[in-house]
Each structure stands twice: as C-alpha cells, then as structure tokens.
C-alpha cells in the first residue's frame, strides 16, 4: 500500500513526499529490487545523483540479473565513470538493448558544450563538475518568500526536502548558465535539475527543466534533430515527474496563451517556436532561449 501511495504521489507531483515513503521502504528492505529501483529513480529525478548512485550500486550488486537495474545503474554511472558505464550498458539485452545502445552512442560522441562569457561567474560554484547549491545560495536571492525560505535553509547547509507548487522563470539565466558551465551533456541535466530542486522544490519546474536541458542536449548531439522524436521521449519521461505537464507536452502545439513568468509556459512556447522556426510571442526571455539554441546549431 505504501509503495502504491508513493507512485500516486509521484503522479500528483508530490516528489519529496513520495521520496520519504520510498526511503522508509528501502531502509526496511534494501534487497527488494523494485523498491530500490523506484527510490533510486526518484533521487535522480530530484537531482540527487550521488545518493541515487549509491542505491543503484548496491541494488546492482544484489541483483545483477535485473536488466532494469543494470540499465539505470549504467545511466547513472555515465555521470561519474563513463568507461565503466559503457561496459555495463553494453551487457544489456532484451527490451532495453536499443535504449542502452543509444546511451552508449551518446557517451561516445563526446559532445562539446558551447561556452559563454556571461555564465563564467558560475565556475566558482562547481566542484568536480557538479554545482554546489549551498555555495550558490550565498550569491543569489529571490523576490518570492517561498523561495527565500528555501535559500535560507540552503545557507544553513540543509537541503529543503519538501514540495512546493512554484512555477517561476525568474532564474532562467542561472539555469542556462549551469547547463553551459557543466563539463558534459550528462552533467547538464544533473546540475540544472539539482539547482531547481534545491531552490524551488517544484515538480512542474523540475519537469520543465528536464525538458529544457533535454532539448539543448538533443540539438547538440543529433545531426538531424526532429521534434517528433524528441517529444516522444520527453512525454514518456515526464509522466513520472509531473503528469499534468506531460499532458501539456503531448498537446504543446495547441497552447496559445502564455505567462512567461512561469517556467512551464516558457518551455512550451519554446518548443512551439523551435518547430515554427520563429518566436511564437514577442517576449525577450523566449527570444533569449531561441538565440542560445540557434548559436549551438550554428556552432
């Protein structure tokens, strides 16, 4: 019952609440491969990759025959030990083989991330390729009281493990900067999501950030990117982060009203603009995103 409740909470976007349940279940029975897998995946979703690595490492050691655990362990390892990750992913067979081969090809492409002077100030807040959200909290602030409370917790050295319904694009430049200062395309997502998870704690913002980073990753890595292929992957993935936003993704072509102070609206409009080849609205933030994407494609 508790496991099913955690699944329902995830669908409702209450990720931190679900995490507490899965953590408790995992501590009771770390030998349960299903619980370990879901707990590790949720830690990853929340940007807590080091913790997720520990869970998947132990689960893989106990259950090497479980293909889903092998796949998730391999994909997490891409953020830490690329050669070992490729070796594990190359052993996968069955339904996950194609996906594993895709991740291997992505790792072997060694995609170069463009650099921008405007983001260089963020270099001081990276440690071995990972963003230090506690150190960064000393540098930036927010006008929103809910965000201020989370920042205060970070400044005290405490990660704020609670859910919010925040949806702001106020720190768009910081999110992009963290992406572009990351050492590779795998760390792009890890670092951006970790920042949003820490500073906002909102599933819709985490989902929006994943879509944003995936889009940039895809256009960096693919020679002939297509929106259909990208959207198919995104909708499937985002269902387990924020169900309502995944529905918006599936229907993104039909959205016609946007509040660009909301990160979720900005991302949907961004996808529309990519497909149409021109901004769908005369908004500086939207043009800023498109400018960064275009400069990547030209590079």
C-alpha positions as CSV (number, residue, x, y, z in Angstrom):
1,X,0.0,0.0,0.0
2,X,2.8,2.4,0.8
3,X,4.6,1.6,-2.4
4,X,1.4,2.3,-4.4
5,X,0.9,5.5,-2.4
6,X,4.3,6.7,-3.4
7,X,3.5,6.0,-7.1
8,X,0.3,8.0,-6.8
9,X,2.1,10.9,-5.1
10,X,4.7,11.0,-7.9
11,X,1.9,11.2,-10.4
12,X,0.5,14.2,-8.4
13,X,3.9,15.9,-8.4
14,X,4.5,15.4,-4.7
15,X,8.0,14.1,-5.2
16,X,9.6,14.8,-1.8
17,X,6.6,13.3,0.0
18,X,6.9,10.2,-2.2
19,X,10.7,10.1,-1.5
20,X,10.1,9.9,2.2
21,X,7.9,6.8,1.7
22,X,10.3,5.1,-0.7
23,X,13.3,5.9,1.6
24,X,11.5,4.3,4.5
25,X,10.6,1.2,2.4
26,X,14.1,0.9,1.1
27,X,15.6,1.1,4.6
28,X,13.2,-1.7,5.7
29,X,14.1,-4.0,2.8
30,X,17.1,-2.9,0.7
31,X,17.0,-6.3,-1.0
32,X,13.7,-5.5,-2.8
33,X,14.8,-4.7,-6.4
34,X,11.5,-2.9,-7.2
35,X,11.7,-0.5,-4.3
36,X,15.4,0.1,-4.8
37,X,14.8,0.9,-8.5
38,X,12.0,3.4,-7.8
39,X,13.8,5.0,-4.9
40,X,17.0,5.5,-7.0
41,X,15.0,6.9,-9.9
42,X,13.2,9.4,-7.7
43,X,16.5,10.5,-6.2
44,X,17.8,11.1,-9.7
45,X,14.7,13.0,-10.7
46,X,15.3,15.3,-7.7
47,X,18.9,15.9,-8.8
48,X,20.4,13.9,-6.0
49,X,22.6,11.8,-8.2
50,X,25.3,10.9,-5.7
51,X,22.6,9.4,-3.4
52,X,21.0,7.6,-6.4
53,X,24.3,6.2,-7.4
54,X,24.7,4.5,-4.0
55,X,21.3,3.0,-4.2
56,X,21.7,1.6,-7.7
57,X,25.3,0.4,-7.0
58,X,24.0,-1.7,-4.1
59,X,20.9,-2.9,-6.0
60,X,23.1,-3.9,-9.0
61,X,25.5,-5.8,-6.7
62,X,22.5,-7.7,-5.2
63,X,20.5,-8.3,-8.5
64,X,22.8,-8.3,-11.5
65,X,20.3,-10.3,-13.4
66,X,17.7,-7.5,-13.3
67,X,18.0,-5.7,-16.6
68,X,16.2,-2.5,-15.5
69,X,18.6,-2.1,-12.5
70,X,21.5,-2.8,-14.8
71,X,20.3,-0.1,-17.2
72,X,19.6,2.5,-14.5
73,X,22.9,1.8,-12.8
74,X,24.7,2.2,-16.1
75,X,23.0,5.5,-17.0
76,X,23.7,6.9,-13.5
77,X,27.4,5.9,-13.9
78,X,27.6,8.0,-17.1
79,X,27.7,11.0,-14.7
80,X,30.7,9.6,-12.8
81,X,32.6,6.8,-14.5
82,X,31.9,6.9,-18.3
83,X,34.0,3.9,-19.3
84,X,32.6,1.6,-16.6
85,X,29.1,2.8,-17.5
86,X,29.6,1.9,-21.2
87,X,30.9,-1.5,-20.2
88,X,27.7,-2.2,-18.1
89,X,25.3,-0.8,-20.7
90,X,26.9,-3.0,-23.4
91,X,25.8,-6.1,-21.4
92,X,22.1,-5.3,-21.6
93,X,19.9,-7.4,-23.8
94,X,16.1,-7.6,-24.4
95,X,13.8,-4.7,-24.5
96,X,16.3,-2.2,-23.1
97,X,19.1,-3.0,-25.5
98,X,18.2,-0.3,-28.1
99,X,18.0,2.3,-25.4
100,X,21.3,1.2,-23.8
101,X,23.0,1.3,-27.2
102,X,21.6,4.8,-27.7
103,X,23.1,6.0,-24.4
104,X,26.4,4.4,-25.3
105,X,26.5,6.2,-28.6
106,X,25.7,9.5,-26.8
107,X,28.5,8.9,-24.4
108,X,31.0,8.1,-27.2
109,X,30.1,11.2,-29.2
110,X,31.8,13.4,-26.7
111,X,29.6,16.3,-27.4
112,X,31.2,19.8,-26.8
113,X,29.1,22.3,-24.9
114,X,29.4,25.9,-26.1
115,X,30.8,28.4,-23.7
116,X,29.5,31.9,-23.0
117,X,31.3,34.7,-21.1
118,X,28.0,35.8,-19.4
119,X,28.0,32.5,-17.5
120,X,31.6,32.3,-16.4
121,X,30.9,33.7,-12.9
122,X,29.2,30.3,-12.1
123,X,32.5,28.4,-12.4
124,X,33.3,29.3,-8.8
125,X,30.3,27.3,-7.7
126,X,31.2,24.0,-9.4
127,X,33.1,21.2,-7.6
128,X,34.5,18.4,-9.8
129,X,31.8,19.2,-12.4
130,X,28.9,19.4,-10.0
131,X,27.1,22.5,-8.9
132,X,27.4,23.4,-5.2
133,X,23.9,24.7,-4.4
134,X,24.8,25.6,-0.9
135,X,27.6,27.9,-2.0
136,X,25.5,29.3,-4.8
137,X,22.7,30.1,-2.3
138,X,25.1,32.7,-0.8
139,X,25.3,34.5,-4.2
140,X,21.7,34.7,-5.4
141,X,18.4,35.6,-4.0
142,X,14.7,35.7,-4.9
143,X,11.8,38.2,-4.5
144,X,9.4,35.3,-3.6
145,X,9.0,34.5,0.1
146,X,8.7,30.7,-0.5
147,X,12.0,30.7,-2.5
148,X,13.7,32.9,0.2
149,X,12.8,30.3,2.8
150,X,14.4,27.5,0.7
151,X,17.5,29.7,0.2
152,X,17.8,30.3,3.9
153,X,17.8,26.5,4.6
154,X,20.5,26.1,1.9
155,X,22.6,28.8,3.6
156,X,22.3,26.8,6.8
157,X,23.7,23.8,5.0
158,X,20.3,22.0,4.8
159,X,18.7,20.7,1.6
160,X,15.0,21.6,1.8
161,X,13.2,18.3,1.4
162,X,9.7,19.5,0.9
163,X,7.4,20.0,-2.1
164,X,6.1,23.3,-3.5
165,X,3.9,24.3,-6.4
166,X,6.2,27.2,-7.5
167,X,6.4,27.9,-11.2
168,X,8.8,30.8,-11.9
169,X,11.2,31.7,-14.8
170,X,12.9,34.3,-12.6
171,X,16.3,32.5,-12.7
172,X,16.2,31.3,-16.3
173,X,19.7,32.7,-16.9
174,X,21.1,30.9,-13.9
175,X,19.6,27.6,-15.1
176,X,21.0,28.1,-18.6
177,X,24.3,29.1,-17.1
178,X,24.6,26.0,-15.0
179,X,23.8,23.9,-18.1
180,X,26.5,25.6,-20.2
181,X,29.1,25.6,-17.5
182,X,28.7,21.8,-16.9
183,X,31.5,19.6,-18.2
184,X,29.4,17.3,-20.5
185,X,25.8,16.8,-21.6
186,X,25.1,14.3,-18.9
187,X,26.1,16.8,-16.1
188,X,24.0,19.5,-17.9
189,X,20.8,17.8,-16.7
190,X,22.1,16.7,-13.3
191,X,23.3,20.2,-12.4
192,X,20.3,22.1,-13.7
193,X,17.8,19.8,-12.0
194,X,19.7,19.8,-8.8
195,X,19.6,23.6,-8.7
196,X,15.8,23.8,-9.4
197,X,15.1,21.0,-7.0
198,X,17.0,22.8,-4.2
199,X,15.9,26.4,-4.8
200,X,12.2,25.7,-5.8
201,X,11.2,22.1,-4.9
202,X,8.5,22.1,-7.5
203,X,7.8,19.1,-9.7
204,X,6.5,21.3,-12.6
205,X,9.7,23.3,-12.5
206,X,11.8,20.1,-12.4
207,X,9.8,18.7,-15.3
208,X,10.2,22.0,-17.3
209,X,14.0,22.0,-16.6
210,X,14.4,18.4,-17.7
211,X,12.6,19.3,-21.0
212,X,14.8,22.4,-21.4
213,X,18.0,20.5,-20.9
214,X,16.9,17.5,-23.0
215,X,16.1,19.9,-25.8
216,X,19.5,21.5,-25.8
217,X,21.2,18.1,-25.4
218,X,19.3,16.7,-28.3
219,X,20.1,19.6,-30.6
220,X,23.8,19.4,-29.6
221,X,24.1,15.7,-30.1
222,X,21.9,15.0,-33.2
223,X,23.0,15.9,-36.7
224,X,19.4,16.0,-38.0
225,X,17.1,16.5,-35.0
226,X,13.3,16.1,-35.3
227,X,10.7,17.4,-32.9
228,X,8.6,14.2,-33.2
229,X,11.5,12.0,-31.9
230,X,12.3,14.4,-29.1
231,X,8.7,14.8,-28.0
232,X,8.1,11.1,-27.9
233,X,10.9,10.6,-25.5
234,X,10.0,13.6,-23.4
235,X,6.4,12.8,-22.9
236,X,7.2,9.3,-21.8
237,X,9.8,10.5,-19.3
238,X,7.9,13.5,-17.9
239,X,4.8,11.4,-17.0
240,X,6.7,10.2,-13.9
241,X,7.7,13.8,-12.9
242,X,4.6,15.8,-13.4
243,X,1.6,14.2,-15.1
244,X,-0.2,17.5,-15.9
245,X,2.9,18.9,-17.6
246,X,3.3,15.7,-19.6
247,X,-0.2,16.2,-21.0
248,X,0.7,19.8,-21.9
249,X,3.8,18.5,-23.7
250,X,1.7,16.0,-25.6
251,X,-0.6,18.9,-26.7
252,X,2.1,21.6,-26.9
253,X,1.1,22.6,-30.5
254,X,-2.4,23.7,-29.2
255,X,-1.3,26.0,-26.5
256,X,-1.9,29.7,-27.3
257,X,-1.8,31.6,-24.1
258,X,1.4,32.0,-22.1
259,X,2.5,33.7,-18.9
260,X,6.3,34.0,-19.4
261,X,6.9,34.5,-15.7
262,X,6.1,30.7,-15.5
263,X,8.9,28.4,-16.5
264,X,6.4,25.8,-17.7
265,X,4.7,28.2,-20.1
266,X,8.1,29.5,-21.3
267,X,9.2,25.9,-22.1
268,X,6.0,25.1,-24.0
269,X,6.3,28.3,-26.1
270,X,10.0,27.5,-26.7
271,X,9.0,24.1,-28.2
272,X,6.4,25.7,-30.4
273,X,8.9,28.3,-31.5
274,X,11.5,25.7,-32.4
275,X,9.0,23.9,-34.6
276,X,7.8,27.0,-36.3
277,X,11.3,28.5,-36.7
278,X,10.3,31.8,-35.2
279,X,9.2,33.1,-31.7
280,X,5.5,32.5,-31.1
281,X,5.4,35.6,-29.0
282,X,7.3,38.9,-28.8
283,X,9.0,38.1,-25.4
284,X,12.6,38.7,-24.6
285,X,13.0,35.5,-22.5
286,X,11.7,33.4,-25.3
287,X,14.0,35.1,-27.8
288,X,16.9,34.6,-25.4
289,X,16.3,30.9,-25.3
290,X,16.0,30.7,-29.1
291,X,19.2,32.7,-29.5
292,X,21.1,30.2,-27.4
293,X,19.7,27.2,-29.3
294,X,20.4,28.8,-32.6
295,X,24.0,29.6,-31.6
296,X,24.5,26.0,-30.7
297,X,23.2,24.8,-34.0
298,X,25.4,27.2,-35.9
299,X,28.4,26.2,-33.8
